[in-house]
């Protein structure tokens, strides 16, 4: 055994409720770090019971290009594109859908760039979309990566805006 501790009734190992000041100190430490680095961000618990920390960048990002790989898993591709457009509104510079299924591309009624590729290699498809993109921030996603909230794409873009961060993607 390289490391071990016992759980005392008053320790945080038993429950974070025993020392809730520890969680508050965690948030303060992160916020202080971001302030010291000059980053305009807010740190808070998105789910306090789970102690899930969230960093929200306070900078709005515009001029976003979204490249969607159509994997064929989402039956409502047109609605998915509508959701992206609704979520990003005027921040969206362009939406590019890349697919190896021309019939699925033809079902899209929303305004976007449609690219047909004659292969199933999604990496090559993303590169094809990237070559056409002109936005300042580029978001890659698939038709099956359904967002949990309308601010999902804006949050991805705000992380990608920082020069220290090279790639951001949905999970």
N, C-alpha and C positions, 0 to 999 in steps of 0.2 A: 504494500500500500504506500503510494507516494504522497497522498494527501487525504486528509479526512478531518471531519469535525463532528461534534455532537450537536444535536438539536436541543437547545434549552428552551423552556417554555417562554422565556422573554426575548429570544433571539429572532432575528429576521429570517433565519432558516426555517423557523416554524411558521411565521407569518409576517408579511411586510407591515401589517397593521400594528405590530409591536413597536416598530420604530418608523412611523410614517415620515419623520424628518429626514430619513435616509433617502427616500424617493425624491423629496423636495430638493435635497442637496444635489442629487444626480442631475435634475433639471437645471438648477442654478449653475452647476459646473459646466454643463454643455452650453448654456446661454452665455455665460461669461467667456467661454472659449470663442464662440462665434463673434461676440462683441469685440473681443481683443483682436481677432483676425480682420475685423472690419466687414464682416458679412452681415447683410441685412436679412436676418432669419429669426424666426420664433421657434422655440423648443417647448414642447408640452407632451403630456401623455394623451395619446389618441384613445387608448382604452386603459384607464387608470387601474382597474382591477388586475389586468394582465401586465401592467407596467410597461406597456408598449410605447416607446418614445417615438415622437414624430417631429421632424424638422420641416418647417414650412418656410420656403424662401419668399420674401415679401416683394420680390421684383416680378412685375408682369413681363411675360415674354411674348413677343409678336413675331410675325414673319416665320411661321412654322410650316414645314413641309411634312406631310405624313405619307409614308409608303406602306401600303397594305398588301401583304401576300395573301392571295386567295387560295387557301388550302382545300377549299371545297367542303369544309365542315359546318359552316354557318349557312343555314337554309335561307336566312333573311339578310343577304349581303347588302341589299339596298337600304334596309333599316339600320344596319351597322354603320354604313357610310353616313347616313343621316345623323346618327348619334354623334359621330366624330365632328361633323359640321356644326351641330347644335352645341356641343361641348366647347369647341374652340372659337366659334363665331368669327369675329373680325380678326382674331389672332392667326387664323389659318390662311396661309398664302396659297397652298395648293394641296390637293389630295390625289395621290397616284395609286391606282389599283393595278396590281400585276397578277396575271392569272395564266394558266395553261389551258383554260377552258373558255373558248370564245363564246359559247352559249351563255355561260354565267356572266361574262362581261356584258353581253347584250341585255341581260335582265336589269342592269343598273340604270335607274332613271335619274338619279341625282347627278348634279354637275361635278365631274371629276375627270381626271385623265385616265384612260383605260389603255393598258398595255398588254398585248398578247405575247407570251413567250412560248416557244415550242419545246419546253423541257420542264421537268419536275424539280429541278434544282433550285430551292428557295433562295440560296445564297446568291446565285447568279441572277435570280429574279430581283432581289433587293438591290443588287448592283445596277441593274437596268433601270430601276426606279430612281436610284440615287443619281445616275447620270442625267436624268431629266429634271431633278429637283433643283429649285433655285432659292429655297428658304434659308434663313440664317441658322435655324435649328431643324434637325432631321429626326423624325420619330419613325422607327420601324415597328410594325405590328402585324399580326395575322388576323384573319377573320374570326378566329376562335378565341382570341384574347379579349374577352368581354370585360369592360371596365366596371368597377364597383361604384363609381360616382362620376358625376359630370366634370369634376375638376381633375380627374386622373391624367388626362393628356397635358393639361396646363402644368401639373406637378412634374410630370416627366420632363417637359420642356424646361422648367425652371431649374431642375437638377442638371440638365444637359448644357445649360447656358454657362456654367462655371468652367473656366479654362483648365482646372485641375481634374475635371471629370471628362472622360473620353466617350463612354458609351452608357446609355440608360435604356432600359427596356422594361416592358410589363412582365409581371410574373404570373 
